[in-house]
Amino acid sequence: MDATFPIHTLLKSESISLEPLVMLHEAGLREAAADGELWKIRVTSVPEPNQTRKYIEDALTMQKEGKRLPYAVIEAATGRLLGSSSYHDILPAVKRLEIGYTWYAQSVHRSHVNTTAKLMLMTHAFETLGYNVVGWRTDNFNFASQRAIERLGAKKDGVIRGHALRRDGTIRDTVMYSLTRGEWPEVKAQLLYTLSKHRS
C-alpha cells in the first residue's frame, strides 16, 4: 500500500460511530442486511444476509490493495450495527476520494443516520486528511440514492454511460457527483443545521 494512503480511523459522534469494518461485524451486518430485504432491489449493493461474510472479505481485500477503507456504522446508544459505508477510489496524489458502498437497514432510512455518517466522513476527508475533492457515484436508476447525494450538497458532474454491471447482469450508466474543499464550509453549515432541526 502507498505510504500516502489514509490510515483507517475510528470516527465518533453523539449518535453513531464509524468503526473500521472487520470480520467481528459479520453477525450485526447480517441483521442489518436482513432488515427490509433491500438486496432484492437491483440497483443497490446491499448484500444478501448469507453473503455478508463474503462482503466483508471482499471489502478487506480491497483495503489491503489500497482501494477502499470500509466502515461499519454503529448506533452509539445500543451498539446495533446499522449498515456500512466506505472511502474508495482514493487518489492521494490529487487528494481525491469517493464515498460509497453505502447501505443501511431499512428501519433507519429517512432518519439522521445517513446525513450524520456522511458529515463525519466528509469532515474527516476535508479537515483531517486534507483532501480537495470528495466524490460519489450511483446507478442511473437509483433515484433515491441520487436525491440523498444531492441533499448532501454535492454537484452532479455527469453520467458515464455503459459503466458497470448490476447484480442482475445488466449494464448500468453511472451518475457522478462531487464536492470541493471550497464548497465544504457552506455545505457543512447546512448539514449541521439540518441535523439540529432533527434533534429539536
Secondary structure, DSSP 4 states (H G I P E B T S, - for coil): --TTSPPP--EE-SSEEEEEP-GGGHHHHHHHHHTTTGGGSTT--PPPGGGHHHHHHHHHHHHHTTSEEEEEEEETTT--EEEEEEEEEEETTTTEEEEEEEEE-GGGTTSSHHHHHHHHHHHIIIIIS--SEEEEEEETT-HHHHHHHHHTTPEEEEEEEEEEE-TTS-EEEEEEEEEETTTHHHHHHHHHHHHHHHH-
